[in-house]
Each structure stands twice: as C-alpha cells, then as structure tokens.
Amino acid sequence: MGSAARRTKKQSEPFTSCRLMVEAAMQEMIANLQSKGLQPPEIALALADAAEDYVIRLAGEKRTVH
C-alpha cells in the first residue's frame, strides 16, 4: 500500500467510526419508534427529513477558526 493510500485510509477512519456509532444509535431509535407503533417507511422518511434539516442548519452556521 502506498503512502497516499495509507493517508486516505487514516483520514477515513474517524468518519467510519462516527458512521458506525450513528448507525447503531439510529437502529436503536428505529426499534424504539417501531415499538411505539410507527411503521418503517414513516420512520425512514422522518429520519431523512430531520437529517436534511440538520445539514442545512449546520451549513448556515458561521464557522470560526481558533
């Protein structure tokens, strides 16, 4: 494996770890919502909508560099 491939792999590790944690939390939340009677399609649409709103909100925040 070349140095560029190693750098790319190292850079993706935090994202992969974050993704795994978010996905585990999401699966737990989905199971909880289903136990309350919500159906998978409505949960999926609500999650997608909420995720989009969150991304838009983050994009609108001003970032400061310290």
N, C-alpha and C positions, 0 to 999 in steps of 0.2 A: 504494500500500500504506500503510495507516495505521500509527501508532506501535505499537499493540497487536499487529498482525500482524508488524511488524519484531521486536518483543521476543520473540514466540513463536518466530519463525524463528531468532533468535540463541540462544535457550535450547535449541532442539532440535539445533543444530549439533554440540555436543560429544557428545550421545547418538548422533547419526547417524555421526559419525566413529568412536566407540567400537564401535558396531554393525558397521560395515564392517570394522574390524580384527578383531573377534571372529569374524565370519563367515568372513573369509579364513583365519584360523588354524584354524577348525573344518573348513573344506573341506580344508585341508592334512592335518589329523589324520584325517579320514574317508578320504581317499585312502590314507594310510599304513596305517590299520587294514584297509582292503579289500585292500591288497597283502599283508597277513598272513593273508588268508583269511576275515575276518569279513564277514558279509553286511549290506547296508544297513539292513534292518529291525532287526537286533540292535544295530547301532551307534546308530541313531536312538533306540531305547528306552534304551540305556545312557547316551547323552548327556542325554536328557530327565531321567532319574533322577538323574544326577550334578548337573545344573543345579538341580533341585529341592532336593537336599541342600545345595548351596552357598547358595541363597537362604535356606533355613531356618537354616543356620549363621550367615549374616550377620545375619539378623533377631534371633538370640539374643545377638549381641554387644552389649555396652553401649557406647554412643557417648559420647565426651567432647567438650566444646566448649572450645577453647583460645582 
